[in-house]
Amino acid sequence: MHPRDFTPRPGRLPPGAYGHNRGVVKRNYAIMPPEGIMDSYLPTLEKTIVRFQAAPALGARFAQAVLEISPGGGTIKPVSDDLERFFYVLGGTASLTVGGRTETLQPEGYAFLPPRTAYALRNETGDPIRVLEFKKPYQMVDDFSAPEPIVSHRSAVEKVNHNGTEGRTWEHLLPYGDMRFDIEFNILSFAPGAYFPDVETHVNEHGLVMLEGQGMYLLGEDWHEVWQDDFIWMGPYCPQLFYPTGWGPSAYLLYKDVNRDVVF
């Protein structure tokens, strides 16, 4: 019997003091189930719980967090700094104000903000919302200016299949191949029976959030079971492979650093 099969009385925890933990943190990868990510609070946000998934302290070159914003909460005043940001709405309806214009972001809505773009993110509804926030320093290169803000929705993005492998699709949330961007955010979907054709080992770093379904992920030399709302950080040169399990399709949101040379 699994500990979650027990139903202790209110106020008592289920048995299992030893801990049944899927969380793993290693030199170049980490897996974090949502139940193990503790709450943080920031002076720039009100009525908001911040659950950091990745940060430089982990070894990542970016920061990512789930913002749990209660009604009437969000940024206390407009934010503007040297970081580029990406927001993806996991649940509820968020209000994003950019350049004096307020946009309503429904679930699966998203936004890219280049550095020095003032914004406000608020919950103007009567229900809590969950928003994924990604941020990192933007890598400027000669002959290219920073891209403009983007506000869109997953439903507006075409599903493509780059290599003809049956059962796999990509949704490029940011313009694919645009050299002004130093990041990609893609949704990769897998039908049951599909999987990576090869174990990948590359210079790119990833941050991954499972959006639906479940599967097995090879990270380094170890296999890990993952499912909806799990977070994975993959550092450069971490061997990786995914195949879905279960009865339905699986999909995850994947960050990838792109279009820039190595830094010495």
N, C-alpha and C positions, 0 to 999 in steps of 0.2 A: 504494500500500500504506500502511495506517495503522500508526503506530509500535507499537500494541499487537499487531500481527500478527507482530512479530519475537519470537523466543524466545532472548534472550541467555543465556549460561551463568550459573549462580548467582553472585551478588555484583556482576554488571554490570547497568547500567540499559539499557533500550531506547534506540535512537537518537531524537533529537529535542531537542537541547539548547536550541533556540529556545523550546520549550514549547508544548504543545497544551492550552490552558487555556480552559475554559468559564466560569471564575469572573469575575464582573464586580462592581465596587463603584462606585456612582454616588451622587449627592446624595440621591436619594429611593428607591433600590432597590438590592438586591444579590442575586447568585446565587452560591451556594457549593457546588460539588461536594464530596462527603465526602472525596475523596482529598487535597484541598488544605487541609483544616482541621487544623491542627497540634494536638498534645497539650499539655494543661495539667494541673497537679497542685495540689491544694488541701490545706491543713493539716487541714481538717475531714473529709477523706475518705481512706480507706486502700485500697490495691490498686485504685485507680480512676483511669482516664484521663478527663479532661474535655475535650470538644471544643466550644468556644464557637461557636455559630452567630450569635448576635446579642447586642449589649450597647450601653449608652449611647454608648460610644466610636464605634460605627458610625453613630449617629444615631437608634437605636431607643429607645423608652421602656420597654423591657423587656429581660430577658436570657433567653437560651435556649441549652441545651447538650445534647449527647448524652453520657451517663455510661456508660462502658465499665467495668463492675465485674467484677473477677476473683472466683473463689470465695473466700469468707471476707472479702470487701471490702465497702465502703460507708461510711456515716456512722460516725465513731469514737464519738460520743456523740449523744444526742438534740439536734435542732436546733429552735430557736424564735426567731423574729424578727418584724419588722413587715411582711414580704413575704407576699403570697399566692402559692401554688404550684400547678402542675399537672404531673402525671407521666403519661407514656404509655409502656408497655412495648413496645419494638420487637423484642426477642428475648430468649428465656430466661425464667426465673421469678424474680421479685423478691419480697422480704418487706418489707412496709411496716407499721410499728408506729405507731399513732395512738391516743392516749388509753388506753394500756395494752393495746390489742388488736392482735394481729398478723394482717394480711391477706396472702394469697398472690395476687400479681398475675401472671397468665399473659400471654403475648403478646396484645396489643390490650386488656389491662387498663389502667385509668387511675384517677387520684385527683385530687381538688381539695382543697386545704387552705387555709382562710382564714388571715389573719395571726395570729400568736401561738398557732399550733397546733404543739405539740411533736410531732416525728416522728423515726423512724429508718428509713432505707432500706438494706437489706442484701442480699447474695447468699449464701444459705445452701445453694446447690446446688454441684455439682461442675463446672459449666460456666459460662463467662462470660455476662453478660447486658448488654443495651443498653437504657437507659432515657432517654427524653427528659424533660428538666426545664425548666420555664418558671417565671419569677418576676418579680414587679413589685410596687411599692407599691400597696396597695388604696386606692381612692378612696371614702371614706365619704361618705354624704349624709344629710341630716336625715331623720328618720322611718323610716330603714331600718337594721337591724343587719346585720353581716356574715353571710353564709350559713354553714351548717354544713358540715363535711367531707363529701365524697362519695367513695366507693370503688365502682367498677363495672367493667363490661366492654362492649366494643363490641357483642357479641352481644345485649346487653340493650336496645339502643337501636333505636328504630323508624326505618326509612327513610321520609322524606317527600319530596314534590315540591311546592315552594311555588308554582311558576308554570305548571305543566302542560307544561313543555318536555320532550319525550320524551327519555329516555336520561340524565336528570340526577336525582340524589337527594342529600338532605342527611341527615346523622346528627348530631343535636344532643347532644353528650356532657354538656353542662350544661343545666339547666332553661331552656328557651327562653322569653324574655320576662319572666323573673324579675328585677325591678329591683334586687334586692340584689346581683346580679352586675354587675361592670363589665367582664367579659370573656366571650367565647364561644370554645368549641372545637368545631369542626364537622368532619366528614369529608364532603367533596364527591366524588361518584363520577360518572364520565362513561362512557357506552357509546361505542364507535366511531361517529363521525359526529355526536356531540353537541358543543356548544360554548356559550360565553356568547352570549346573544342581543344584547348590546351591549357596547361598551367601557366599563368602569366607571371613574369618577373620583370619589372620595369622601373624606370627612374621616377615615375609619377607617384604622388601621394594621394590617398583617398580618404574621404569621410563618407560613410554609408549609413543610411537609415532604412530599415525594412518597412515598406509601406503596406504590404499585404503578403499573405501566404507564409511559407516556411521553407527551410532547406538546410543543406549541409554546406559549410564553408571550409575550404582548406586554407589555412593561414600558417605560413612557415611549414612546419612538418606535422601539424596537428589539425584534426577535423573538429568542427564545432557545429552544434545544432543552433540555428537561429530562426526567429520568427518575428511577427509584426512588432514594431516599436524598438527592436534591438538596434544598437549603434555599434559600428565597427570602424576603428581607425586602422588604416594600412599605411605604414611608412614606406619610403622608397625601397625598392628591391625586396619587398615581402612577397614570396611565392603565394599565389592565390588562385582559387578555382571555386565555382559555385554550381551546385545543381539543386533544383527544387525537389521537395518531398511533399507528401500530402495529396489531397484530391483536387485542389484548384491551382490556378496560376499564382506565381510569386512575382513581386516587383519591389525594387528598391530605388531610392534616390541616391545618386552617387556624385560626390564632388571629385574633381580631378584638376590638378595644376597642369597647364598647357602653354604652348606657344612662347616659351622663354628658354634661353640657354642656361646651362649649369652655372652656378655661382661658386667662385673659388675663394 
